[in-house]
């Protein structure tokens, strides 16, 4: 998907929901995990906030949270602002990468469906930047494509992701072509590599909270 294509962006929410198993429940789980150690008036950082799906859920569920959302796509941030509607007063949106985020300190942070766009070096840098903005003990939640590097097993995983998208109403050939492109173009790491980077960036108490076909989610603490 091009994050500057207005037509593709307009259908982002529907497309993501069809492709990611249990996406709305992932937002619920993320909010609950962050709330475990975030006060009712806590400060939360959302990296990769374009589209606004998780921001909207957080604002509805924890109306006193103060949130900052960061995304490099101005068009996606426009979509987030539209999705938030009257809830936009809860959120400050920032156009750019994690570097443009306020220094915090934040009580919690999340990065959903974003880190798989970054190579290993940039992913580590992003994780470090998030870590420095969190309070000691602050919770961090990440979720993105994360697959085995074994070619045969990886191909099976991509095939299952395509089948899931097709079962959600996406044309099967389109779903297969999309997953083929994702497998070739995205710098997808293995779960072990991802977890190692999270630990290297300074996070502790790293636990897997979600596994869905080609996706993996972790919760950790600064």
LOTOR-11699 format. One record per residue (C-alpha): x, y, z. Coordinates in pm, whole numbers, padded with zeros to 5 digits, always signed. Each point is the difference from the previous one (the first is absolute). Layout:
<sites>
XYZ
...
</sites>
This chain:
<sites>
+00000+00000+00000
+00117+00352-00082
-00046+00234+00295
-00026+00296-00237
-00273-00154-00220
-00323+00171+00109
-00221-00280-00139
+00195-00272+00181
+00011+00207+00318
-00378+00049-00006
-00043-00378+00025
+00277-00054+00255
-00217-00096+00297
-00208-00254-00191
+00306-00145-00172
+00200-00035+00323
-00292-00160+00183
-00037-00258-00276
+00370-00087-00004
+00100+00000+00367
-00160-00273+00213
-00186+00155+00292
+00123+00356-00064
-00266+00168+00213
+00070-00243+00283
+00370+00085-00033
-00093+00363+00067
-00198-00111+00305
+00285-00218+00126
+00253+00278-00057
-00210+00245+00199
-00041-00249+00285
+00372-00080+00008
+00095+00366+00009
-00262+00072+00265
+00160-00251+00237
+00263+00257+00095
-00136+00324-00148
-00198+00237+00224
-00348+00114-00103
+00149+00336-00104
+00314-00157-00147
+00198+00108-00302
+00018-00240-00296
+00212+00000-00317
-00129-00168-00316
+00264-00053-00270
-00149-00069-00343
-00326+00171+00093
-00124+00065-00354
-00355-00120-00056
-00090+00064+00363
-00158-00337+00074
+00187-00067+00324
-00007+00368+00102
-00379+00003-00031
-00037-00313+00211
+00239+00129+00267
-00179+00337+00017
-00339-00168+00033
+00116-00247+00265
+00228+00224+00205
-00132+00353-00056
+00250+00164+00236
+00310-00134-00170
+00210+00269-00170
+00130-00139-00329
+00259+00092-00260
-00018-00174-00338
+00287-00006-00250
-00008-00100-00367
+00214+00089-00305
-00304+00016-00233
-00188+00329+00008
-00290-00165-00185
-00026-00276+00259
-00001+00259+00277
-00288+00177-00173
-00186-00331+00005
+00080-00037+00370
-00135+00346+00073
-00320-00082-00190
-00037-00333+00181
+00042+00168+00338
-00264+00264-00068
-00103+00161+00327
+00262-00211+00180
+00282+00188-00173
+00037+00226+00304
+00155-00298+00181
+00285-00032-00250
+00290+00203-00136
+00104-00126-00345
+00356+00040-00129
+00108-00047-00362
+00332-00186-00020
+00188-00294+00142
+00050-00077+00368
+00257+00280+00029
-00276+00264-00019
-00182-00148+00300
+00016+00203+00321
+00271-00114+00241
-00260-00102+00257
+00033-00161+00238
-00292-00222-00101
-00169-00257+00219
-00054-00234-00295
+00066-00036-00373
-00113-00224-00283
+00107-00065-00356
-00250-00211-00194
+00036-00118-00362
+00297+00231-00051
+00340-00151+00083
-00020-00252-00284
+00059+00294-00238
+00343+00064+00154
+00323-00189-00056
+00191-00140+00296
+00212+00313+00055
-00294+00242-00016
-00217-00233+00208
+00257-00005+00278
+00037+00379-00016
-00377+00044+00020
-00023-00231+00299
+00278+00192+00174
-00174+00332-00065
-00323-00138+00147
+00187-00136+00302
+00162+00336+00079
-00344+00166+00002
-00153-00240+00253
+00003+00031+00376
+00193-00269+00183
-00232-00301+00003
-00221+00148-00271
-00177-00259-00215
+00066-00048-00371
-00218-00200-00240
+00108-00094-00354
-00174-00208-00268
+00094-00058-00364
+00090-00264-00260
+00258-00235+00150
+00072-00333-00168
+00247-00285-00008
+00292+00044-00239
-00031-00362-00118
-00107+00040-00367
-00254-00282-00010
-00159+00090+00334
-00003+00368-00092
-00176-00076-00329
-00264-00201+00186
-00051+00287+00243
-00045+00250-00284
-00244-00238-00168
-00207-00025+00315
-00008+00379+00032
-00131+00020-00357
-00264-00262+00073
-00112+00194+00307
-00035+00320-00203
-00200-00189-00263
-00228-00143+00268
-00064+00359+00110
-00123+00102-00344
+00316+00101-00186
+00038-00151-00348
+00218-00312+00033
+00239+00088-00283
+00033+00353+00131
+00069-00134+00348
+00266-00239-00131
+00167+00272-00207
+00000+00234+00298
+00158-00256+00231
+00258-00090-00262
+00097+00368-00020
+00008+00030+00379
+00225-00304+00028
+00243+00141-00256
-00004+00369+00089
-00038+00026+00377
+00305-00065+00222
-00189-00250+00213
+00206-00145+00283
-00053-00318+00198
-00167+00017+00343
+00336-00082+00157
+00172+00286-00185
-00278+00242+00095
+00014-00097+00365
+00378+00033+00002
-00026+00357-00133
-00263+00092+00261
+00232-00128+00273
+00306+00169-00153
-00188+00333+00003
-00024-00027+00378
-00341-00158+00059
-00053-00272+00259
-00279-00241+00099
-00066-00073-00368
-00301-00224-00058
-00196-00107-00305
-00366+00097+00036
-00120-00074-00354
+00075-00240-00285
-00217+00004-00311
+00124-00172-00316
+00281+00232-00120
-00035+00253+00280
+00151+00011+00346
-00055+00236+00294
+00215+00070+00308
-00038+00189+00325
+00310+00123+00183
+00113+00261+00252
+00258+00277-00005
</sites>
